[in-house]
Amino acid sequence: MKLTTGLLALFLSAASVLTAQKKEITLEDIWGGTFRQERMESLQSLNNGKEYVVLNFDRNSGTSSIEAFSYKTGEKTRTILNSGDIQDIRYFSDYEFSDNEEKLILATEIEPIYRHSTRGIFYVYDLNSKELTKISEEKIKEPTLSPNGKKVAYVYENNIYVKDLATGKVTQVTTDGEWNKIINGVADWVYEEEFSFVRAFQWNKTGDKIAFLKFDETEVPEFSMDVYGQDLYPSKSTFKYPKAGEKNSEMSLHIYDLQKNQISDVELGDYEDFYIPRIKWTNDANVLSAQVLNRHQNVLDLIFVDAENNQAKIVLTETDEAYVDVTDNLTFLDDNSFIWTSEKDGWNHIYLYDKTGKLKNQVTRGNWEVTNYYGLDPKTKTIFYQSTENGSINRDVFSVKTTGKNKKQLTEKVGQNSADFSADYTYFINSYNSATTPYEFTLHLAKNGKLVREIVNNEELLKKMAEYQIVPKEFSTLEVNGEELNMWMMKPPQFDENKKYPLFVAQYSGPGSQEVGNRFNSTNDYWYQMLAGKGYIVVGIDPRGTGYKGAAFKKITQKELGKYEVEDIIEAARILGTRNYIDEENMGIWGWSYGGFMSSNAILKGNDVYKMAIAVAPVTSWRFYDTIYTERYMTTPQENPSGYDENSPINHVEKLKGDYLLIHGSGDDNVHVQNTMRMIEALVQANKQFDWAIYPDRNHGIYGGNTRLHLYTLMTNFIEENLKVNPNIKSSL
């Protein structure tokens, strides 16, 4: 269709009026919950395969409930439990069934410790007798019911306890637990942060044995943080934190026999300076699996332990020139053959081994990544998984036989698809979102992916967003240093390619990460929308070293964190600066944590490209960070001093020319404020001017109360002051 000049002018004028009527996104909108999405909280399939349960909170009554719904009809079938019906609990924040689903653990008064760990007051609720039992008067960690629900094990003050729910008798399993010395049954700080688990004990299938890890952190160096609080004098938080090259906890594996009331030590073999990142009982109640990883993390042994005689046998060894990823994908079949995922052919894929560790089949293969393993239907010998087969920025759900044949794509919409399967693998609930679609939850048949019904959508959010000026997120690739890097771009409303706009780069860039994904707005995306509305072009870029494009792309940064990915982020901005509509003299960058490490390096090593940078909670020298994460990619500083020092921003402060804002929380137990303090001192001694802000007692997330609103106001003001928008290109909102 052609428009005459007059009609075209009228159309553009009307579009301008409509744009002007749209509301401007504010920081108060972003951090006040305006764009909150509806989700299905704590979704779980029941054993019968016919129902699923979700956790509901009633804001009016202040109660919580576990509601069951029929897969087949979508109708609510029953209320499993409502806290309003229980005299001693006003509400609970989480729940966990026993394996036989006759009892529930209910979590109350939860107090966070580190990233994953908590302590709280927990109860066991008997669904048959309606009896409520408080597990302990003290705040405990990681309570877990035995398979038959008759006992509960937990950790208190670094020792493991077992409570008999029928008699109330409590047995103290270990006695040597001591703060900052010995930990039984839960992870130490670095295991929790970098191997992503807290509970370090497991019941066997019959509930007569508990395997557990012991962490002897006596010789691990301590780290101390001032806690300013509200009192007249600050206090100190002191905990064991092994920095790169320092001593780790000494690890040991043990099995407690409940019938004998006896602990036995497991001799894993001739290992020195090693990790045990996973333990898991097989389907044989007397066979325990343990994964043992060397300190360089490039050799992983899967070991089977005979719990009757404590004999250990290596059944599988995984090696890599760089590092071996630890996952939760190990799955045992009825005959103790097992599923395993590996990058050994250059891409992450699924493998099937027999119970002796002999390879039966590589189930998936191709130049794409398996990004999630959901399980195996033993009746049909069908494996369900998620992958990047339709592009590295997308995720889809597939099924395939254990033979690798009869592969089916079970999801159709392009974007992020993830599945939660019914216990009998008849159905799955698909969680879908994309750059243009907020979360949708739909029910599908597992055998072919056929849509059964919609469960939850976020149409109300879309209606609310229609009131605001929202620009599209445009996906593309950018050829940089011989690689096609994934990129998204947000352009200002009423974008005019004949005008020049300042560029603001968003990135994280850490090993295996992904900033550029076809997914719906995160909180930061609304901030980027706000900045676009103010006249900025905002881009997200994934440089070399990031994930989902094969092992070679991801592991190129080995022993050189901060070299190749920094080169890419600098060169990408330089290339974008040649575009007619980007002001090459007006480009900035920001990042948080690893992203702050990157943005700091970018304004120093790329001082002819980037005019300004914001670094939030950055690592400024890898010598300050923990053993497991840092040495996985860098080995130790004793072995690789140049890799540590040549790519750390603290050693390049003399290169600073632009405007630099450095931000940290003083209570950051992860990336210590030491990083920023040492960076500040280096900048001062180099006589470099910069801006900085410290948030007292805030951790790595820098949140709580009004903190996030203040932080993002600070950063927005800094961008507007130092990355100027030409007034004639600012949108009229």
HELIX and SHEET records of a PDB file:
HELIX    1   1 THR A    5  GLN A   21  1                                  17    
HELIX    2   2 LEU A   27  TRP A   31  1                                   5    
HELIX    3   3 SER A   83  ASP A   85  5                                   3    
HELIX    4   4 TRP A  189  PHE A  195  1                                   7    
HELIX    5   5 GLU A  459  MET A  465  1                                   7    
HELIX    6   6 THR A  523  GLY A  533  1                                  11    
HELIX    7   7 ALA A  551  LYS A  554  1                                   4    
HELIX    8   8 LYS A  555  THR A  557  5                                   3    
HELIX    9   9 TYR A  564  LEU A  576  1                                  13    
HELIX   10  10 TYR A  594  LYS A  605  1                                  12    
HELIX   11  11 TRP A  622  PHE A  624  5                                   3    
HELIX   12  12 THR A  627  MET A  634  1                                   8    
HELIX   13  13 PRO A  641  GLU A  646  1                                   6    
HELIX   14  14 PRO A  649  ASN A  651  5                                   3    
HELIX   15  15 VAL A  653  LYS A  655  5                                   3    
HELIX   16  16 GLN A  674  GLN A  685  1                                  12    
HELIX   17  17 THR A  707  ASN A  722  1                                  16    
HELIX   18  18 PRO A  727  ILE A  729  5                                   3    
SHEET    1   A 4 GLN A  44  SER A  45  0                                        
SHEET    2   A 4 GLU A  51  ASP A  58 -1                                        
SHEET    3   A 4 THR A  63  SER A  70 -1                                        
SHEET    4   A 4 LYS A  76  ASN A  82 -1                                        
SHEET    1   B 4 ASP A  94  PHE A  97  0                                        
SHEET    2   B 4 LYS A 103  PRO A 112 -1                                        
SHEET    3   B 4 THR A 118  ASP A 126 -1                                        
SHEET    4   B 4 LEU A 132  LYS A 134 -1                                        
SHEET    1   C 4 LYS A 141  LEU A 145  0                                        
SHEET    2   C 4 LYS A 151  TYR A 156 -1                                        
SHEET    3   C 4 ASN A 159  ASP A 164 -1                                        
SHEET    4   C 4 VAL A 170  GLN A 172 -1                                        
SHEET    1   D 3 ILE A 182  ASN A 184  0                                        
SHEET    2   D 3 LYS A 209  ASP A 216 -1                                        
SHEET    3   D 3 PHE A 201  TRP A 203 -1                                        
SHEET    1   E 4 ILE A 182  ASN A 184  0                                        
SHEET    2   E 4 LYS A 209  ASP A 216 -1                                        
SHEET    3   E 4 GLU A 250  ASP A 257 -1                                        
SHEET    4   E 4 GLN A 262  VAL A 266 -1                                        
SHEET    1   F 2 GLU A 222  VAL A 227  0                                        
SHEET    2   F 2 SER A 235  LYS A 240 -1                                        
SHEET    1   G 4 PHE A 274  TRP A 281  0                                        
SHEET    2   G 4 VAL A 287  ASN A 294 -1                                        
SHEET    3   G 4 VAL A 299  ASP A 306 -1                                        
SHEET    4   G 4 GLN A 311  THR A 319 -1                                        
SHEET    1   H 4 THR A 331  PHE A 332  0                                        
SHEET    2   H 4 PHE A 338  SER A 342 -1                                        
SHEET    3   H 4 HIS A 349  TYR A 353 -1                                        
SHEET    4   H 4 LEU A 359  GLN A 362 -1                                        
SHEET    1   I 4 VAL A 370  ASP A 377  0                                        
SHEET    2   I 4 THR A 382  SER A 387 -1                                        
SHEET    3   I 4 ASP A 396  LYS A 401 -1                                        
SHEET    4   I 4 LYS A 408  GLN A 409 -1                                        
SHEET    1   J 4 GLN A 416  PHE A 421  0                                        
SHEET    2   J 4 TYR A 427  ASN A 433 -1                                        
SHEET    3   J 4 GLU A 440  LEU A 445 -1                                        
SHEET    4   J 4 LEU A 451  VAL A 456 -1                                        
SHEET    1   K 8 GLU A 474  VAL A 480  0                                        
SHEET    2   K 8 GLU A 483  MET A 490 -1                                        
SHEET    3   K 8 ILE A 537  ILE A 541 -1                                        
SHEET    4   K 8 TYR A 501  ALA A 506  1                                        
SHEET    5   K 8 ILE A 582  TRP A 592  1                                        
SHEET    6   K 8 MET A 612  VAL A 616  1                                        
SHEET    7   K 8 ASP A 659  GLY A 665  1                                        
SHEET    8   K 8 ASP A 691  TYR A 695  1                                        
END                                                                             
